Amino acid sequence: MTYKKKLIVLLSIIAALTLIYTASLVFDDERVSTRSASYVWMDSRLVTRVNRIVFSVEESIVELVKKNNEWFVLNDGIEYPARQARIEDFLALFTQRVRSPVRYSNAASHASLGVDAETASRITVYGENSALLDILIGYEDNTGKEVYIRRAGQNEVRSGEYLITVYLRGRPGSWYNLKLFPESEDGRLTVENVQRLLVYEEGSPLVYSRSNRGWTVSGVDASLDAVETYIRMVIITEGDDFSEVSTDDPVLDHSRIVLELGNGGIRTIRLSEADETGRRLAHVSGSPYVYSLPSWSVQRLFMDISNL
């Protein structure tokens, strides 16, 4: 055999072995399974279009709506402010590529996995009145760490993070933004914005005033760190529920805290008298909501001057 013929034979063998190796990679069951397990439920580019999310669990429905770039929880026809960051984290579960392998591909498995229409919980994400994501959530798998998930209208069943059920089964209140000053959540209201703070509880008010680079309390020099820690606590105070009491109810005139801001704005917290558990109701000027504050939160609002 001539050298040229030997070379052709060797090159042919190499080409054949390369083809066989490539085919083994493409059709290897484990590799196919790995590719199938990597999955994205919703294109991240659709997030900006999302304006409504509906959770259906048995007889319960929780609805989130977006208006003017702010999220609200719709409860009994009333819109309550929602926790923006919580909704962003929730949507991220579906826009990130995660391990979500196909478990079953036939409709006969749906009932036993809890992903049939009659049994499953459901999450529907809307954008401009069309469903961007519509999934049915079934039972836990054998590990207890994942749940079965099926796209509505499809037979394929995948497994996904159990964390989804934490969001799914939360009460409407779990989505509420109960901060007295919601703008503190994204840094639009900070200690640096406050020039004076007045606390009207009993007797003469306590007056916290900036003085050069420090603070005074009713004219007496006070610890900068202590005062700013206190003011920060006032700004980030949150309730544990909303109240049906009207914002102009006289019950809210028992005491108040006034924040005077550097831009000339004034925000006033009006509070009711404490009940037998120490709980109070609170309303912030300009807000349509009245909040219910637990006793431990109330105690932080009325700090003893001796602690400064």
N, C-alpha and C positions, 0 to 999 in steps of 0.2 A: 504494500500500500504506500502510495507516494505521500510525501509530507503534506501536500495540499489536501489530499483526501482525509488524512488523519486529522488535520485541523478542522475540516468541515464536520467530521464526525464528533469531535470533542466539543465544538461550538454548539452542535445540535443537542448533545447530551446536557450541556450546561443550560441551554435554553429550556429544555424539557424539565429539568430539575427546578429551575427558577419558577416555571409556570406551576408546577406541582406545589412548591412551597407557598407561592402566593395564594393559590386556591385553598390551601390548608388554613391560611390565616383568615381568608375571607369567610370560609364556611365552618370554621371551628365553632362548635356549639358554645363553648365558654365565652369566646369573643363576641359572638352574636348576642349572647345573653347580656354581656356587659354593655354593649351598645344599646340594647333594648331597655336596660335598666336606667340609663341616663335620659332624663325627660324634663321638659318644660311645659307646664300646664297653660301658661298664657304669655304671649309676647310682651316683653317689658315696655315696648313702644305704645302699647294700648293703655298703660296706666293713666296717662294724662286724659284719656277719654272717659275714665270711670266716673260715674256720677250717682251710682246707686248700688247698694249691696243688700241682698235679702238672705237671711238665714231662716230656714224652716226646720224645726225640730219637733216631731210629733204634732201637737196642737199649737205650739208656740211659734210666733214669727217675730223676728227682730229685723228692723229695717234701718239702714243708714243712707242718708241722702247728702249730696254735696251741692252747696249753693254759694256762688261767689267765692269759690276756692276754699270754702270752709265746710267741714263735715258736721252733720247733726244726727242725733238719734231720734227717730220718729216713734213716739210712744203715746198711745191714746190720742192721736191727732195733734200732739204738741211736739215741737222741735226743740230738743235739748242739745247743747254743745257737746260735741264728741271729741275724744282724745285723738288728735291728728296723728301723732306718732304711732299709736297702737294700730290704726288703720293702715298706715304705711308698712309697718312690720307684717301685718296680716297679708297684704297684697304681695309682699316680697316672697312669701312662701310659695307663690305660684309662678313668679317671674324668674326665679333662679333655677338653674339646671341642678336637679337633685337626683338621687337614686330613687327611682320609682318603677320597679320592674313589672312587666306583665305577669299576672298570676293565672288568669283564666281568660278564655276568648269566646266562650259560648254563653248564650242567654240562659241555659239551664242552670248555671251556677249562681245566678243573681240572687235568688231568694235565700239560698243557704249562706250567702256572704253578706246579706243585709243590704244589698245595693239595688234591690228592686224598688219600683216607684212607690209601692205601698208601705215599705218598711224604712227605707233610707231617710236620713237627714239630707238636706239639700242646701247648697250654696250657689246663688246666682249673682254674677257680677254684670251690671249693665253699663252701657255707654250709649247715650243718645237713643234710648228706648230699644236697643238691641242687646242681646245677651253676648257678652264677650267671653264669659266662662260660665258653664252650667254643669255642676258636678253633683253626684250623689255619694254620700258617705255612709259606709256600712259598718260591719262589726270589726273588732280588733282581730289581727291575725294571731297565730299560735304563740308568737313571741311576746305579745302584749305591747310591743313598741311601735307597731304600725297599724294602719287601718286600711280597709279595702275602699277603693275609690273608682267610680265609673263616670265617664262623661255621659250626660244625658243624650239618648239617641244612639249610643254605641254599645256594643256587646263587650268589648275589651275591658277587663278589670285589672287595675294596677294596685299596688300597695303604696302608701304614702305616710308621711310623718304623723304620729299620734298627736302632735302639737295642734294640728288642725282642729281636733275635737275640743280643745281648751277654748278656742275662739268660738267654735260653733255652739257650745252648750252654755256659754256665759249669759247671765241675765242682761237685760237692756242696760242696767246700771253699770255693768262692767265696761261699757263703751263711753260712759259719761265723762266729760271733762268737768270736774267739780272744783276747779281752782277758782277762788274768788276773783282773781285777776288772770284770765286766760292768756293775756298777752305776756305774762311772765314765762310761759312755756317756750316761747321762741326768742326770749331775750329783749322784747320790746319795752318791758318794764323791769328795771333793776334798781338796786340800792342807789346807784349813781344818779338816778333820775330824781330821787327824793331830796328835797331841801329842808322840809320841816314835817314833823309828824306829831299830831295832837291826839291824846288819849283821854276821852271823857268817860269816866266810870263812876267815881264817887268823889264829891268835893271838887276842888280845883283841878283843872286838867293838867296832865303831864305834857310838857312841850319839849320835843326833841328837835334841836336846831343845829344846823351846820355852823361851825365857828372856826374860821380859817381852815386848817386841815383836820380839825377834830369835830367833836360834838359836845353840846351842853344839854343837860336835862333840866328844864325849868331854871335855867341860868347857871347851873352848876356843871363844871367840867366833868365829863364822863369818859369811860374807856371807849375808844373808837371801835375796837373789835367787838366789844359787847353790844354797843348800840347798833352797829351795822349787822351783826348777827341777828339781833331782835327784829330790825326792819326787814331783813331778808325773810325771816320766818313769817312776818305779816304778809309780805308780797306773795309768798308761795303757799299760803294757807289754803286748804281745800276742805270741803264738806264731805259727808258720806252719802248724801242724797239731796234731791231738790224738794222743796216744800210747796204746797199748794196755796200758802198764805199770799195774799196780794202784796205787791211791792209798796203800796201806800198804807198798809195796815199800821195803826198806831202802836201795835205791840212791838214794832221794830224801833221804837223811839226810846228804849231804856238807856242805851249807851251808844257811843260811836267812836270811831277812829278816823282821823282825817289825814290824808297824805297830800301835801302841797309839793308839786313837781316843778322842776326847773324850767319847763316850757310854759308855766303859768297855769297849768291844769290842776284841778283839785278832784281827788277821788275820796269818797266818804263811805265807810262801812258802818251801817246802822245795825244794831243788834238788839235782840229781845232779852228779857230777863232769863236767867238760867232756870230750867225746870228742876225737878227733884233729882235728876241724874247728872245735872251740870250741863246739859245740852242747851244750845241756843240756836236761834234762827238769825240769819245774816243776809243783808242786801247791800250791794255795792252800787253807788250812783251810776246811772247810765245803763245798768243791766236790767233785763226783763225777768231775771230769775231771783228767787229767794232760796238760800241754801240752809241745810241743816248741819250744824257743827257739833261733833262729839265733844265731850268735856275736856279731853286731853288737848284738842285743838284750840279750844277756848282759852285754856290756861296759858298757852303760848302767846296768845294775843294780848294778855294782860300781865305783863312781866312786872314784878316788884322792882321799884327803882333801886332798892338796896342791893340788888344783884348786879348793878352796873358799876 
